[in-house]
Amino acid sequence: MELYGSSSMATTPVTYSDATVVTMDEAGTEHERGWIRIENGLISDLGPGDPPGPSESLGGAVITPGFVNTHHHLYQTLTRARAQDADLFTWLRTLYPVWARIDDEMLYAAARTGLAELALSGCTTVFDHHYVFPRGVSGLIEAELRAASELGVRIVASRGSMDLGVSDGGLPPDNLVEQIDDVLADTERLAGIADGAMTQIVVAPCSPFSVSTRLMEESAALARRLGLGLHTHLAETVEEEAYCRELFDCTPVEYLERVGWLESDVWCAHCIHLSQPEIERFGAHGVGVAHCPTSNLRLGAGVAPVREYLDANVKVGLGVDGSASNERSDLFFEVKQALLVARGRGGPGAMSAREALQLATRGGARAIGRTDIGSLEPGKRADLAIWRTDGLELGGAADPVGGLVLSGPHRVDRLVVGGNEVVRDGELLGADIAEIAREQRKQAARLWA
Ligand SMILES: [Zn+2]
């Protein structure tokens, strides 16, 4: 049964030409007028000028690697524009009881919505951090995998977890926490059905304030035994740091080290409140960061010191984060937002347009531990985002790449995943947006009923 798509897709060879090719390789190679050839789902060759053999002209479009979203909660598209002026902890306490009613039908509709939005913003690989598992509800992660498979995008799903309820000093309500053994067994089961290319499973306890120390430690042990990635939220707000100091008598990063998480198979969301030595420790230990600028601004949490992370050789990717704290799942918007907040914090030299684009591509792939995506190089997967440059907003631009970022966000013209077109002429090929939107509203109404 072909449930989740194949890891090596046999597609008709195709060559795209007459395009600015932004490879995002180690040297930052760009071909102002170049071409790229795709065979069997992989990039077979690329170069400047005219290609050898027949090709399809893209008429001066820009080709970038497909974007990689490094942090999200797809289920939250059902709970947008709620607790609009709340801080993180109040926002969570308001929404937990609603999220506790989610089922697989709702998650499927929510995932299709978020994944469709992301695909139209140039995203070919989506990491989703799901940690809400109401008792007696099954098939949640399978619903996400199915939604991604139908749309044709790569998904890195997580079997998240919470086991520290209010009565044990945690934040989530007691009816939303699980037993450690159940979490670990279900994670191992799900890891067995992922193919590693179109679908992956990551071990992702929610956060230090909703998960016990034992679950943090056992999650790391399981991930290392199965060769899976590890993810959690970290140092998002000053309240979280105060909570950590009170409960564990250390900072969030010290806690991470204590539970064996300061390793290169880990990436953490937000990481706003780190000291300079802690930033350098992330770099030295290879811990990655999912930078979510819009969500952080929306919740008034602060701005992550991304310039400092990059200078310390920390792997940094971008995340839209869940739609309850960033109502729009548009990764191009995060590219521009990352550039703007970095400059707002550190001046005009704090981040270039190409560095912002790199966070969404090569940086994101590195952060989540993927070496097969994130750049356009022979042998890598054929995940491409193709951007038109003939619209109103790029007229007069001295440089199509800088112009694209500075005038963003944009809807992608074509999106190619493993050699297959997922978006063409700005429209999804594998799904009807009106139908997705209708069904998502129906399921949101069920959740709130
Ligand atoms: Zn999050």
Residues whose N, C-alpha, C, O or C-beta is under 5 A from the ligand:
A	BS01	ZN	D321 G322
